[in-house]
Amino acid sequence: MPVPTQVVYDDEEIDYSDIEAKYQVQAEEGFEHILVVDNVPVIDKSKLEKLLIKVAKEFSRKGIPIKPDDIYLPWNDSTGKSKGYMFVEFANAQDATFALNAMDGHPFDARHRFAINYFTDIERFNDMDETFVEAKPEVFEPKEHLRAWLADPYGRDQYATYRADEVVIHWHGRPSQCEVAYERPENPKPWTEMYVSWSPQGTYLATLYRQGIRLWGGPSFQTQERFAHPFVLLIDFSPCENYIVTWSHEPMVVPEGAPQGPNFISPADEGNQLAVWDIKTGNLLRTFPAIPSESDSDPSKKKQMQWPALRWSADDKFVGRVTPGQQISVYELPGMGLQGKKSIKIDGVVDFEWCPLGDKDREDAEKDAKAGANGSKPTTKKARENILAYWTPEMANQPARVTLMSFPSRTVLRQKNLFNVSECKLFWQNQGDFLCVKVDRHTKTKKTLFCNLEIFRLREKDYPVEVVELKDSVLDFSWEPKGERFAIVSSSDPNLGNPGPGVTIKTDVAFYQLHKTKGDFRLLQTLTGRTSNAIRWSPRGRFVVLATVGSSSKSELQFWDLDFNAEDVGRKEGQKDEWGSGIQHLGTADHFGVTDVEWDPSGRYLATSATVWKHRVENGFAIWDFRGQEVEKHIQDNFKQFLWRPRPRTLLTKEQQRLIRKNLREYSRQFDEEDAAQESTVSAELIAHRKRLVDEWNAWRSRCKEDLMQERKAKGKGVDGEKHAEEAKEEIEVWVEELIEQVEEEIVE
């Protein structure tokens, strides 16, 4: 019987892949659906439930529904407080990715901003190679300064024109200095599809498209930021250029597959029409539905939207919106949370306005900020809060009322009751010194309307109110910038309510000024029998233009100086006979079909334009000096917009400005020398141009003579040909008649 051979097998050579594939155990689901949320407030266990509810609410606002049970908060056993981060579990990895894009960088409150990562990133970053590799130095590329135009050596201003599909930025100065500052290279897509707008301090130029808004800046006008708001129609900047508000007539819709994140509209925003954006980050802060108007409750009234829909405080800290008849809601920036977690309930409220900050308020705030940075005590006793003014109509047995309220303390500073009120308009002076409430009142029969001006003096104790009674309707009201005067346009024309085509309303223009001795506003002068319907003060005050805008038969511009006398006798309160004698008419101009009138930031030039959006006759723009002399005029078909570029507030202190005024003659001498040099340069260039033309003419004649001599020599005429040519000259005799005396015959009958 044969002995069986023993076979030895190597375990490493045996292939078990088929068995492993058959009996492989499936691992549990990965951690791609879990996110780690950092920068969460550190709390104790008593506040756990409140924190989880608020976090879930913040995620739900972006269209990410989660529950408090989906959140796990690690604890520090030694201190009994949380560790400042949390784990959030979602239904699937797609929801986690959406939440990461939408909530990363989201401001949770004033001190915390979410920083979110995938849970799987922790292992991936832990397994990184720790070998040191020296980083390559990046090449420094300086960015363009957004306010570079302020460093122009000639101190020129800029303006933008929009004609057809072409937007051009121009320099404005002396005739030899007027040139194009920037013109977009040829591009199949126009620079804007609707209109353009400068930011309040001139840093950005905004253009509107169907997809949203783009901001441009710098000398080469590069793109600074984009805001995706489809079908946007209206925009509004905050005073300090930190935020922008957009509005579209179409409610927001998020199409399937649209990108998501802090810079885009989320499903939670669908149906809204207003959006607030952060300019520096491009993030969408909050959206709002359309604001109801009075006509929504009364179909008989014509529906008209009030813009701007959101009102900004002068320091960009708050923004408010009014719900007519119910409340004023004020939101705190940048979180856009409701300040104090509640609105200001005011029955019947119609409108409100924030008080502007004056130069003194800004200087005090800057001093306090510097003192706080240095560790010293503030220089001012108490920082002035923001102030807002609102009015409510007559309801039941309650009169109409105007109220001043400080914010955020919500303290009522002053109230004034009004009777027989039809409408109120609030006009703040740009330094916040005065508030004028234009009250349109009616008689008991409600057949006749007249006007009162209720003027609040905010720099005085208890905010006294002065009443200026007028018998006519006021069409326009305007404060003098940085001054104590105002102008009104009033009319008693019977055609005022229904002018009809070709009818020009007769108006009166009156100037008022604060009498410091008496403490009231007094009439300086009244200009009767005018057609002016618009008042435009120079940004520096003193000069004013009275314009007839939007009329098909009149287009007059009247230039006035309210301090014409060198001694400024119009401001002397002690001389009653000379009160108002400083008002002087400087000139009258005409721009047919004028639709817009705007001063440049320096207050030296005025621009008027006739846009195709109002009519199609002689469209274009013109620029005038402060005396009414025409500087330049351009008639352009399909002309749409003219916009001066605003300038930011000066960085000079009051003392520096006072020193400049003191040494103004030395500066003016320097400017006169520059003007003379400019004129001499222009004359020298003209003389050099003429001399160059004469030299070219003489050189051409010399060449012609040489060519003629060469031609004669070629024909064999030589010098004799010249003599024959001289002999062949034709002499022409000219008879001149001269009248010596003229005798008139008179027939005597």
LINJOZI-V387341 format. One record per residue. D_CENTER is the distance of its C-alpha to the mean C-alpha in Angstrom with 1 decimal. Layout:
BEGIN
d_center
D_CENTER
D_CENTER
END
This chain:
BEGIN
d_center
109.9
107.1
104.8
101.1
98.8
96.0
92.5
89.8
86.1
83.1
80.4
77.6
78.6
78.5
75.5
74.3
71.0
72.3
73.4
70.1
68.1
70.3
70.2
66.7
64.9
61.3
59.0
56.6
53.1
50.7
47.9
45.0
44.0
43.5
40.4
40.3
37.3
36.8
34.8
36.2
36.8
40.4
42.3
45.9
47.7
47.0
43.4
44.1
43.9
40.6
39.0
40.3
39.1
35.5
35.5
36.9
34.2
31.3
33.0
33.5
29.8
29.3
32.3
34.9
37.7
39.8
42.2
43.0
46.4
44.6
43.4
45.7
44.9
47.2
48.7
49.9
53.5
53.9
50.9
50.7
46.9
44.9
44.1
40.4
40.4
41.6
42.9
41.6
43.9
42.7
44.8
44.4
42.8
40.3
38.9
38.8
36.8
34.3
34.0
33.7
30.7
28.9
29.7
29.9
27.3
26.6
25.9
29.0
28.2
26.6
29.3
30.3
28.8
31.2
32.8
34.9
37.7
40.6
43.9
45.6
43.4
45.3
48.6
47.1
45.5
48.7
50.8
48.8
50.8
50.7
51.9
49.7
48.1
46.3
42.7
41.8
39.4
36.0
34.9
31.9
29.1
26.5
22.9
20.6
18.6
14.8
14.7
17.8
16.7
17.0
20.7
21.5
25.0
24.5
21.3
19.7
16.1
14.7
13.5
13.3
15.8
16.6
20.2
22.3
21.5
20.5
17.2
17.9
16.2
18.2
19.2
20.0
22.9
26.6
28.1
29.5
26.2
24.1
23.9
22.0
19.9
19.5
20.9
21.3
25.0
26.9
26.0
27.4
24.2
21.4
18.1
16.4
18.3
16.0
13.0
10.2
6.4
4.8
3.0
3.5
6.9
7.2
9.0
8.3
8.6
8.8
12.0
13.8
17.5
20.2
20.5
16.9
13.7
13.7
11.5
12.9
13.3
16.2
18.4
19.7
16.4
18.1
17.0
15.5
15.4
16.3
16.0
19.0
18.3
20.6
19.9
16.2
15.0
11.8
8.8
6.7
5.3
7.7
7.7
9.6
7.9
11.2
10.7
9.2
11.0
12.6
15.1
18.1
20.9
23.4
24.4
24.2
27.3
28.5
31.0
34.1
33.9
30.1
28.9
28.4
26.9
24.1
21.5
22.9
23.5
26.9
29.7
28.9
25.5
27.3
26.8
23.4
20.3
17.4
16.5
14.8
14.5
14.7
12.7
15.5
18.4
17.1
19.2
19.0
19.3
20.2
20.4
21.2
23.1
22.1
21.9
25.0
24.9
27.7
28.8
29.7
32.6
33.4
33.7
34.5
30.9
28.4
26.0
22.3
19.5
17.3
13.5
11.7
14.8
14.1
13.5
12.4
14.6
13.4
14.9
13.6
17.3
17.5
15.9
18.0
19.0
21.7
24.7
26.0
29.3
29.6
27.3
24.0
23.3
21.4
20.8
20.9
18.8
19.3
22.4
20.9
24.3
25.1
25.4
29.0
29.8
29.8
27.6
28.1
30.6
30.3
32.5
30.9
27.4
25.1
21.7
20.2
17.5
16.9
17.8
15.4
16.9
18.7
19.6
23.0
21.9
19.8
22.9
25.2
23.4
23.4
27.1
28.0
26.4
28.4
31.5
31.2
31.0
34.1
36.0
36.3
35.7
32.4
32.5
31.2
33.5
31.0
27.3
25.4
24.2
21.1
22.0
21.1
22.6
23.9
26.5
29.4
31.5
35.3
37.2
41.0
42.3
39.1
37.1
33.3
31.6
28.6
28.2
26.5
26.5
25.9
24.5
25.6
29.1
28.6
30.8
30.9
30.6
31.3
32.1
32.9
34.9
34.5
36.9
37.0
33.3
31.8
28.0
25.7
22.2
20.6
19.0
18.2
18.5
15.7
18.3
19.6
23.0
23.4
22.7
23.8
25.0
25.7
28.7
30.1
33.8
36.8
40.5
43.0
43.8
40.1
40.8
39.0
35.4
34.4
31.7
31.6
29.0
29.3
27.8
27.6
28.0
26.7
28.0
31.6
34.1
34.1
31.1
33.1
32.0
32.9
33.4
32.9
34.9
34.3
36.5
34.1
31.1
27.7
25.3
22.4
21.8
19.7
20.0
20.4
17.9
20.0
23.0
25.6
25.6
24.1
24.8
25.7
26.7
29.7
32.2
35.6
36.0
38.0
36.0
32.8
33.0
34.0
33.4
34.6
34.3
34.7
34.8
32.8
32.3
33.6
31.5
31.9
29.3
30.1
28.9
29.6
29.8
30.8
34.5
34.8
38.5
38.7
35.5
34.3
32.1
34.2
33.9
33.5
34.1
33.9
33.4
35.4
35.8
32.4
30.4
26.9
24.6
21.2
20.6
18.1
18.6
18.1
15.7
19.0
20.8
24.3
23.5
22.5
22.6
24.2
23.4
25.1
22.6
23.7
27.4
29.8
32.3
30.4
27.5
28.1
25.9
27.4
26.5
27.7
28.2
28.9
30.5
32.6
35.7
36.0
37.4
34.6
37.3
34.9
34.0
37.6
38.5
42.2
42.7
42.5
43.6
40.8
38.0
35.2
37.2
34.4
32.4
33.0
32.1
31.0
31.0
30.4
28.9
28.6
26.3
27.8
25.8
22.5
19.8
16.6
16.7
14.2
15.1
14.4
13.4
17.2
18.2
21.0
19.9
18.8
17.8
19.1
19.1
21.2
19.9
22.3
20.5
22.1
25.3
27.1
28.7
27.9
24.4
22.7
21.0
22.4
21.5
23.5
24.2
24.1
27.7
27.2
28.7
27.5
26.4
25.9
25.7
25.4
26.7
25.5
26.5
24.1
21.1
17.9
14.7
14.0
10.7
11.0
9.4
8.1
10.7
11.1
13.8
17.2
19.6
22.6
24.5
25.9
29.2
27.9
26.0
29.2
31.3
29.3
29.8
33.5
33.9
31.8
35.0
35.6
32.1
32.5
35.9
34.4
31.8
34.6
36.6
33.8
33.4
37.2
37.3
34.7
36.8
40.0
38.5
37.5
41.1
42.7
40.9
42.0
45.6
45.7
44.5
47.2
49.8
48.9
49.4
52.8
53.9
53.0
55.0
58.0
58.0
58.0
60.9
62.8
62.4
63.6
66.6
67.5
67.2
69.4
72.0
72.1
72.6
75.4
77.2
77.0
78.7
81.4
80.5
79.6
79.7
82.0
79.3
77.2
80.1
80.7
77.1
77.3
80.4
78.8
76.1
76.1
76.2
74.4
75.5
73.0
74.3
72.2
72.9
72.5
72.7
75.0
75.4
74.7
77.3
76.4
79.3
79.4
81.7
83.5
84.9
END
